[in-house]
Amino acid sequence: MNLKGRPLRLPLWPLPLVYVGVSIVCAFVLPRLERTYLADVHLGIAVSSAQAMLSAIASGMIALTGFVFALAFVMVQFSAVAYSPRLVAWLSRDPTTFHSLGIFNATFVYAIAALAWVDRDGSGEVPAFSMLLVTVLLLLSIIAFARLVQRINDIQIANVLAFIGREGRETLRTMFQRLDASGAAAADSWKRAAEEMSRRPVTQTLHYPDEPFTVARFEIGTLVRLAREADAVIVIECAVGDTLVENTVLMRVYGGTRPLDETRLRRTLHLARERTFEQDPKYPLRLLVDIAIKALSPAINDPTTAVQALDQIEDLLRRLGRRVLDAGCVHDEQGVLRLVFPTPSWEDYLTLAFDEIRQYGSGSVQVMRRLRAALFGLADALTEAERKATVLRYIEHLNLVVEHSVLDAEDQTIALQQDPQGLGLTRRETERRGPRAA
């Protein structure tokens, strides 16, 4: 397992304040320096024209800021209702929004400051450098506005699904080794971990004392170091994505030459109000399934969106099928087990990815055909016999669901065909009913 993970993202809300702070400092310093050292530089602009230009820019930026961000938040809210409420966190943390707000406000602040230096003390002078700087800021604001419009356009369903799939693939890449690169010892890592813990007594148990929060990530490297220093094994009882409530068991320490600092141990568990992609390979699947089942609801009735979500789900599962999923056992540099934490099994991933879509989409020929193609494609791509057998059982279950659905006999025959497009090209040569005919 990759112990480094991805770095935490810094909060974005201070960004506009930084822009405004820099513009205020520049507003106090630059016009004074300009009057001292660039007094002889002129643009040939009349005082009245400069005042009108700066006034128009200042007033226009405030109006533009209000209009743009009202539109952006309406689009975010609409997309959250149409796709999934859990996507609001991603959309609201887009850096483009915060940089745009900062540039708009910086342009407004400096335009006001430059306006104060036009015809200063009745001199009849127009600050050339400040006028040029306001013009540059205005151009940057136009670029930021165009970029923001493009980001709003990215809320289209295809772009949202592609983003979730991309984040999911990055999580898999950083968390799991490939089966062909892991060696034979990885398959029985959990068995060896259980044997190691059975030889050590439980010396410490940590409980959660606070209000409900979600586990966002573990500091795996720090936990391994703490366990190595005390010659202990730390077992985390909560998984990434779990919501902790009062008195939940956080972790247990097995063995050790001395007690571990409980404050330091608690600090290695990072909590958040919502789940994140980091160290949580189930979260992208959860979002994709949310979008699919919402599209299948009677209020929306959009099975094509569910089919598009299944495209990304199948890709993630194919990658998971080639990875070592026993990633919750971490050893130190000497190969001694130091950390154990819960991770989902292959069947857990299949249940999350397919069960709800199968239940809510059982009356849709399009969804059943795409789901069937995904399962057969997944079975053909897997190399591990146990995982392939689990997928074949899912295919058999899908057959039963179609046979007991509201579809008539003719529609059932169509639904039992494979079609990666849902309703596109029928793969007649691969019309297999299930594992018995495979």
Salt bridges, closest charged atoms under 4 A:
ASP94 OD2 - ARG151 NE 2.75
ASP121 OD2 - ARG35 NH1 3.64
ASP154 OD2 - ARG151 NH1 2.97
GLU167 OE1 - ARG6 NH1 3.28
GLU170 OE2 - ARG173 NH2 2.66
ASP180 OD1 - ARG178 NE 3.20
ASP188 OD1 - ARG192 NE 3.42
GLU196 OE1 - ARG199 NH2 2.59
GLU196 OE2 - ARG200 NE 2.90
GLU211 OE1 - ARG273 NH1 3.46
GLU219 OE2 - HIS270 NE2 2.59
GLU229 OE1 - ARG258 NH2 3.79
ASP231 OD1 - ARG200 NH2 3.74
ASP231 OD1 - ARG338 NH1 3.13
GLU237 OE2 - ARG252 NH1 3.05
GLU262 OE1 - ARG266 NH1 3.68
ASP280 OD2 - ARG275 NE 2.99
ASP280 OD1 - LYS282 NZ 3.42
ASP290 OD2 - ARG86 NE 2.74
ASP290 OD1 - ARG286 NH2 2.92
ASP311 OD1 - ARG370 NE 2.87
GLU314 OE2 - ARG318 NH2 2.96
GLU314 OE1 - ARG370 NH2 2.62
ASP315 OD2 - ARG169 NH1 2.99
ASP315 OD2 - ARG319 NE 2.87
ASP332 OD2 - ARG338 NE 2.97
GLU333 OE1 - ARG228 NH1 3.39
ASP355 OD1 - ARG358 NH2 3.22
GLU356 OE1 - ARG286 NH2 2.64
ASP380 OD2 - ARG432 NH2 3.72
GLU384 OE1 - ARG387 NE 2.71
GLU396 OE2 - ARG436 NH1 3.05
GLU403 OE2 - ARG433 NH2 2.33
ASP419 OD2 - ARG369 NH2 3.02
